[in-house]
Amino acid sequence: MSLNIESLSSAPKTALLARIAYTLTVCARDTYEVGTEDVLDPQTLRAYNELLHRVTGSSDQGQKGLLSKPLLK
């Protein structure tokens, strides 16, 4: 599946990236052991963190008017 957000203007693009970032943080919580600070699935947590890094980086670059790498390759 290809994600093409290039045709969106700045505000909708930023809103979409913020929603994706929020959703990633919610999904990452599934890697935690309930009621503790332990992580049950560190590899998956790291993958969510890397995706979150790319999404927030794209949002930041977009707000500065800079070109960014595609979110997904």
ABEGO torsion letter per residue (X at the ends): XBBBAAABBAAAAAAAAAAAAAAAAAAAAAABBBGBABBABAAAAAAAAAAAAAAAAAAAAAAAGBBBBBABX
